[in-house]
Amino acid sequence: MKTIRHTIKEHAGVIAGSILFAMAYSWFLAPYKIAPGGVGGLSQIAYHLLHIPLGTCMILFNIPLFFVSFLMVGKRFGARSIYGMISTSIFTNFLSFENLHKMGIIKDLTPFTFTQNGHEFYAMLAPQDIYLAGITGSVLLGIGLGLIFRSRASTGGTDIPVALIKHKTGLSIGTGYWIVESFIIITVALVFADLKLAIWGYINLFITAKITDLTTEGMPYVKGVYVLSEKTDEIKEEIYSRIRRGVTFIKVEGGYTGKETNMLFCAMNRRQVSVMREIVKRVDPTAFVLLTDVYDVMGYGFRSRNLELTDD
């Protein structure tokens, strides 16, 4: 029963992510040729030059890449990627303004019809709101991709090499996008002979990558605290008593004095940091404290942010 519920949850995640993905492209990004790279960027070239439906272009570009998914990541991820790719492509076509009008869901296209440089197109926002359209589309796209990745699937295309980078190197999904997508962003700008599209592409990529990371892996919720003090033993006892976290002593040597001492290290939740500050200030106001974000923690009392893409 638990497995069935988990499977339903993952499929629902793919569907929800696909809808947001489709809204981002069909309503906000594609009308203004804004592309964060990937198959979506390549598909926009065919969409604008050959007038092939955007979702159909995505499927055509994706087909060769799925062989890589099956061979390199695993059959289950590959199958879910096909599901994600078909789902995003179908919703991208389905949610286009033209299609919604044909089905009678939108009765009047006038509020969504705009003309720019003699070209008529449909978009959620007018050309004077292109900045808002780019940002909104980027956020929706990032959330959609994040939900799909959380369901251990993909939208296909360059998500597959991004998943490989994540799986093989441990780099974040956002970093993987920066590595893979630059070439496509520049290609879109060259094809449409508009340098601004490259600028928009990178802005879109930056926002999308950050939102994807946040949606997929959550906010960093753990802080690492390093304390240099003559009273580390007293600070340690206070931590045990009030925060109930374990600590580690690291042997260090002062670079100027050459004196050996213990440096206290402790990992804790963000809401416990204020208590830690109060403890250190009360026990030793002269203590040197270094506070840093911790990307991931594995162990008792913490949940890992690591995203598993395979069944191994």
Secondary structure by P-SEA (a helix, b strand, c coil): caaaaaaaaaaaaaaaaaaaaaaaccccccccccccccaaaaaaaaaaaccccaaaaaaaaaccaaaaaaccccaaaaaaaaaaaaaaaaaaaaacaaaaaaacccccccccccccccbbbbccccccaaaaaaaaaaaaaaaaaaaaaaaccccccaaaaaaaaaacccccaaaaaaaccaaaaaaaaaaaccaaaaaaaaaaaaaaaaaaaaaacccccbbbbbbbcccaaaaaaaaaccccbbbbbbbbbbccccbbbbbbbbbbcccaaaaaaaaaaaacccbbbbbbbbcccccccccccccccccc
